[in-house]
Amino acid sequence: MTKQVRKYLKMISSEESIILIKKENVVDFFENEKNVEDYIKMAEGYDGHDLIPILRKHLPDGASVLELGMGPGKDFELMSAHFQITGSDSSYVFLDRFQKTHPDADLLLIDAATLDTKCKFDGIYSNKVLIHLTKAEVKASFRRQAEVLNDGGIAFHTVWYGDVEEEYNGLRFIYYTPETLTELIGESFEIIETSVFSEMEEADSFYILMRKKQ
């Protein structure tokens, strides 16, 4: 098991939660109230405060942005200061908890692979969400993102950097390089930039920023 996965599991999983992962898939794991509470506590200190300024360079204030896999909503709150943000997650528990403290928040119960919505956006953002999808699901997600984005819209995603695929107690982790992730993107996007950054280890992550072709 890689160092990132060990640290990531410590961040999201209590001993009881790991037992639950063996019995349930990732979506079911986050439908459990205790698992969500554990995640929120253990994810303290991790957010996209260094990432949002990058997105702002390519989207004007007031642009409409869809966040995939918003979880506790930390990045949602950061982006809401600048964008018309819509949060989404496949976990009703995450969405319900956030809605109770943010009653005016625009939230969608959708999966990051299928993006089952008729809404259109200027930007799509996710932070370490695509790593839990299969490569086929990531490819399908990029196709749907192109359909959901307005012409010239921006997609911005972060993933773990590497070439490892592993599953731990039912929880999938797929690492990418800019080259291997680009292979899944298709013809609908042009790559604006990719960059490696550090989250839990030195140079353990990278982001990819893309524009939908006109």
Residue, then its C-alpha position, 0 to 999 in steps of 0.5 A: m500500500t502506498k504512503q498516500v493511501r495509508k495516510y488517506l485511510k487514516m484521514i477518512s477511516s476509523e476502525e469501525s469504518i474500515i469494517l463497513i468498507k469491507k461490506e459496502n461500496v464507496v457510495d454506501f460507505f458515505e451513506n453512513e452517518k458515523n463514517v461521514e462524521d469521522y471523515i469530517k473530523m479527520a479531514e480537518g486541515y485539508d482543502g483547496h485554498d491553494l487551488i481556487p486562485i488557479l481556477r479564478k485565473h481562468l473563470p471570472d467572478g460570478a461564473s457558474v461552477l459545479e463541484l463534483g464530490m463536495g463532501p463536507g463542503k470546504d471547497f464549496e465555501l471557498m468558491s462561493a465567495h467568487f462563483q455561483i457555485t453548485g455543490s454535488d455528491s453521490s452521498y445524501v448524508f453529505l448533502d443533507r448535513f451541508q444543507k442544514t447549515h447552508p439552507d440557501a446552498d444549491l446542491l445536486l445529488i449526482d454521481a461524478a461519473t454520470l453527471d445526471t443533470k440538465c443544468k449547464f455550467d461555466g466550470i466544473y471542479s473536483n478535488k481528489v474525486l476522480i481517483h475513486l472511479t474506474k478509468a472507464e468511469v473517468k472517461a465517461s465523466f469527461r464526456r458528460q462534463a463536456e456536455v454539461l459545460n458551456d462552450g469555452g467552459i473550464a474543467f479543473h481536477t486534482v488527482w494523486y500523482g503516480d502509476v498505481e492502481e489499488e483497492y483497500n477494503g473495497l475503496r479504490f485508489i487510482y493514481y495518474t500522470p498527466e499523460t495517463l489522465t490525458e488519454l481518458i479526456g477525449e477530443s472535447f477538451e484542450i489542455i491549458e495546464t497541468s502541474v504537480f503539487s504537494e498535499m501529504e507527501e512531496a509532489d504527491s498530487f497534480y492538477i489538470l486544467m482544461r477548456k471545452k473546445q468551441 
